[in-house]
Every structure is written in C-alpha cells, then in structure tokens.
C-alpha cells in the first residue's frame, strides 16, 4: 500500500509540476522566467504567443512548452526572445499594446514600406529598434 501511495504521489507531482521546482505557480500553471518574458511581450507589445513563434521561427507548441517550463529555448532562440522583449518594452513606452501591435504589423516609410515584424523575423531587429528610438525621441521632445 505504501508503495502504491508513493508511486501515485510521484505521478501527481510530475504531472502537475513538470518544470522547474523553483518556479512560481499562477492559476495552477507553472510560471517560468521565460513565461514571464512571453507575458511581458504580450502585455507591452500586444504580440501573441503564436506571433512570437512566427517571429522566432518556431512553432506555437514550442512557445507553449517554454511558457510552462516543459522545455527551454535554445541559446539562440532565448537571445532573440529577450531582444524581442526589449523591443516590446521600448515600443510600449511610445504606444499602448493595441497600437504597438498595429505599428509592428503595418508597413512603414522609414523601413522602405516593409513591416517591422518582417524585419524582426529576418533577424534585422536593430533596424526596427533604431526606428523606435526615433519615435521615443520625438515623443519626449
């Protein structure tokens, strides 16, 4: 009987807490550092997890696993995710999330008619950050 109880506890613990033991919980879900970054991108930049997946050239399922801690991003993906969070934060200083999302998905004259999301997906995040820097400068001038 004791053995059955131990096995049951083991299964329950690893079913409901498959990730980092030190992660906080929120609404029954495990909250990870990467998950908090994804939430930040959504809250400040209005970018959904599906769109983050497209920008990072991965799948929505992979982003979901990152959020819950079932897997972690590879170093290159993590670096891009953190840069995307930085970009969303900078854009959030100029626009509210809905406007930020529209800005990201609209063509811009300063980008030769290209959309910021296309440049970000193509690894040209610095060009988008330069435009956001000019927007911030104009907003605070």
N, C-alpha and C positions, 0 to 999 in steps of 0.2 A: 504494500500500500504506500509506504513512504517513497519508494522508487517511482511509483506512478505519479504521486504528487510533485516530486522534483522534476520529472520529465514534463508534466503539464505546466509548471511554473516556468521552466526553461522555454518552452514553446510560446507561451503567452508573452514573456518578456521580449523575446527576439522577433515576435510577430509585430508587436506594437511599438517597439523601440529598436528598429533595425539599424540605427545610425549611432553616431557619437553619443556615448553615455553622458557626456558633459553638456550636451545641447539642451536648450530650454524647450519647454513644450508650450504650445499655443493651440487651444481648441482641440486637444488630442493629437495634434500633429507635432512632429519633432521640428523645432526651429533651429536651423543651422546658420552659420555665418554667411554662407553662400545664399541661403534662402532669404536672409535679411537684405542682402545686396539686391536680389531679384525684386523683393518688395519695394526697395528704395527706387529702383529704376521705374517700376510701375507707378509709384506714388508721385515722383517728381517729374518723370518724363512721359508718363501716360503710355508706356510701351508694355504690351502684354508679354507673357511668357512665350507664347507662340512666335511673336515678333522678335523677341530676344533670340530664340532658337534660329530664326532665319538670319539674323544679323551675325550670329556666331557660327553659322554654317553647321548646325547640329539639328537634332530633332526635338520636337516638343516633349517627347517622352524622356529624353536625356535631361532636359532642363527640369522636368518634374522630379527626376531622380536626384538631381543636385539639390533641389529645394528641400526634399525630405531627408536628405543625407544618405540615401541608399547608394549613392556614388558621388565622387568628387570630380570636378573638372580637371582635365589635364592642364599642365602649366600654361600652355599657350592659350587655351580657352579661358582659364582663370584670369590671365593678364588682360585679355580682350574684354571679359566681363567687368573687371574692375575699371578699365578705361571707359567702358560704356556707362558704368555708374557715375564716374566723374563727369562725363559729358551730360548725362541727365541732370545731375546736380547743378552744373553750370547753366544749363538751359532753364532749369527750374527757378533760377534767380531772375530770369527775364520774363518767363511765361508761366501761367498755371498749367497743370498737367494736360488738360484737353488742348490748349493752344500749342503746347510743346509738341504733342503728338502730331498735330496738323502741320506744324513747322517742319518736323522731321520727314513727313511723307509728301511734302509739296516741293515742286521744282523751284529753284532759286536762281535769280540772275547772277548773284555773286559766285555761284557754282556752275556757271555756263549752262543753266537750265536743268542741271541734274538735281536729284533729290538727295538730301543728306543721308537717308538710310541706305541708298545705293553706294555712296562713297564709304560709309561705315562698313557695310558688308564687304566691300572691296579692299578693306584694310587702309583706307585713306582718312582715318579718324582725325588726324591732325588738321586737315583742311577744314573739316567741319568745326573743330574746336576754335580755329582762327576766326571763322565767321561768328561764332557765338561770343568770342572775346570782343569783336567789334560791336555786336549787339549790346553787350554789357557796358561797353564804354559809352555808347550812345545813350543808354538808359540812365547812366549815372552822370552824364554831362550836364 
